[in-house]
Amino acid sequence: MHAEEFQEKKLELAGWPVNLSSYRLGAEWHCKADNVSPGAALCRTTGATREEAEQKAITRAEELLKRTRRHEV
């Protein structure tokens, strides 16, 4: 089995740049949200549709990023 209909988009959540990757494996959609600079995964979600999987990832990533403190340099 291999990933089909792969798509990436960049957006901003809670003031942080986020890369959202989504693809289909069989009948299930998968989505991964990561912060752009180090590329660390924030969350991975699945759904019946691309929109559902992406919305779950956006919601969870936003929850995590809102809790992140910013320090002035």
JOCOR-V814149 format. One record per residue. N is the residue number from 1. RES is the residue in three letters. PHI is phi in whole degrees, 0 to 359 (none if undefined). PSI is psi as a letter, one per 20 degrees, with the letter a starting at -180 (999 if undefined). Layout:
N:RES:PHI:PSI
N:RES:PHI:PSI
//
This chain:
1:MET:none:p
2:HIS:226:q
3:ALA:290:p
4:GLU:235:q
5:GLU:55:l
6:PHE:295:p
7:GLN:214:p
8:GLU:235:q
9:LYS:213:q
10:LYS:253:p
11:LEU:213:r
12:GLU:244:p
13:LEU:234:p
14:ALA:53:k
15:GLY:83:j
16:TRP:244:q
17:PRO:286:p
18:VAL:226:p
19:ASN:255:p
20:LEU:248:o
21:SER:245:p
22:SER:226:q
23:TYR:200:r
24:ARG:248:p
25:LEU:239:o
26:GLY:66:c
27:ALA:262:i
28:GLU:252:p
29:TRP:265:q
30:HIS:237:q
31:CYS:218:q
32:LYS:231:p
33:ALA:251:p
34:ASP:223:q
35:ASN:280:p
36:VAL:295:g
37:SER:296:g
38:PRO:272:i
39:GLY:78:j
40:ALA:286:p
41:ALA:292:p
42:LEU:272:g
43:CYS:198:r
44:ARG:230:p
45:THR:225:r
46:THR:227:q
47:GLY:195:r
48:ALA:285:h
49:THR:230:r
50:ARG:300:g
51:GLU:299:g
52:GLU:296:g
53:ALA:297:g
54:GLU:294:g
55:GLN:296:h
56:LYS:298:g
57:ALA:294:g
58:ILE:297:g
59:THR:299:g
60:ARG:292:g
61:ALA:298:g
62:GLU:296:g
63:GLU:301:g
64:LEU:292:g
65:LEU:289:h
66:LYS:295:h
67:ARG:276:i
68:THR:281:p
69:ARG:276:q
70:ARG:251:p
71:HIS:250:p
72:GLU:290:p
73:VAL:251:999
//
